[in-house]
Amino acid sequence: MRSCLLSWIPGLLVLLVLTGCEDPIVDSVNCPAVVEPAIVIEVRDAQTGAPEADSALGLLRDGDYVDTMRVTGVTSEGAPLSLAGAMGRAGTYDVRIEKEGFRPWTRENVTVASGNCGPQTRRFTAELTTSGR
């Protein structure tokens, strides 16, 4: 009987040790399976408020890294509204939005911090003014 009880002690000790440990998978952050952009720019006409992302060129630069922004958001009518770029990448960016008939819109040294699940997306509205042509 005594030898039978002694055979259970190692298994019981392992069980006690394991139940006292924290499971790193349970304590980790559940990140979505989507890569987030570092910067999102809503592009609008400064005078009318109309969306102007259609055919706008958005460029992001962080040192040697350069990215061309892509349309990411649309209005309820389906018109392109915003541009996004630098997918999954924190950094310090110079941002430039260009569109024919408008003056370029720029922001320099836009810092995007890294979060638990990727970059902490920075959002801006580029209000484009006409170039006077």
N, C-alpha and C positions, 0 to 999 in steps of 0.2 A: 504494500500500500504506500509506504514511504517513498519507494523508488518511483512509483507512478506519479506522485505529487511533484517530486523533484524534476521529472521530465517536462512538466508544464512551465516551470519557472523561466527558462530561457525565452520561450514563446511569449509569456506574459510580460517580461521585461521589454522585449522588442515592441510589443503592442503599446505599452505605456510610453516608451520613447517616441514612437511614431505619432501618437495622438497629441503629444506635447509640442510637436514641431508645426511651424506655419507652412502651409502649402504655397509656394511662390506663384503657382498658376492662379490660385484663388485670390491672392492679394494683388495680382497685376491689374493694370488698367485694360479694359476692353476697348480697343480702338476699332473704329469702323474699317472696313476693307476698301476704303476710298482714299486716294491720295489727294490731299488738300492743296490748293494754290497758296503761294506766299502772299500774293497781291491780287486783289480784285478791284477794278476801276469801272464805275458806272459812268458812261460817256453821254453827256447831254449838251444841247445847244444852250448857251448861257442866257440868251434872250427869250427863247420860246419854251425851254424845258423839254423840247422834243428829244427822243433818244437818237444818238448819233454814232453808236458802235458799229453799225453797218459800214463796211469799207474803211474803218479807222485802223490805223497801224499802231499797235502798242509794243513798246520795246522796254525790256528790263535789263539792266547791266549791274553786275556785282563783280568788279575786277575784270578778269578774263571771261567770266561767264556772261553770255548774252542769250536772252530768250525772247521770242516773238509771242506776244499774248494772243489768246484765242477767245472767240465769242463764248461766253459761258451763261449768260442770262438773257432772257427775252421778256418783253412786256406781255400783258394779257392778250394783246393783238398779234403777238408773234414777232414783233420787231426786235432785232438785236439791241440789247441794252448795256451789257457789261462785257469786259474783257478780263481774262485771268491768265496768270503765268507763274513761272518758277514753281512747278508742281513738286510738292514735298520737300522744298528747299528753303531753309532759313538763310538769312544773309542781310547785307546792307545794300540797297538797290538805288540806282538812279532810274527814274521812270519817265518815259516820254510817250505821249499820245499825239499822233499826227493824223489829220484828215484834210483832204483837199477843200479849199475855201475857208479854212479855219487856221488860226494861229496855233502853233504847237503848245501843248500843255505839259509842264514838267514838274517833277518833285525830285529833290536830291536827298541822298542819305536817309532813305526810308528803311528803318531797322525792323526786321521781322525776326522775332525770337522763336526759338524751338520749344515746342510744348511736348507733352507726354505722347501724343499721337502724330506729331509732325509740326509743321510751322503754325504759328499763331497768326492766321490770316489777317492782313491789314486791308481795310476797305476805304476807298476814296470815291468822290464824285469829281470827274473832270468836266468842268463847265467850259466848253469851247466857245471862243469869241471869233467872229468873222475876221478874215484877214483884210477886208476892205477892198477886195478886187472887184 
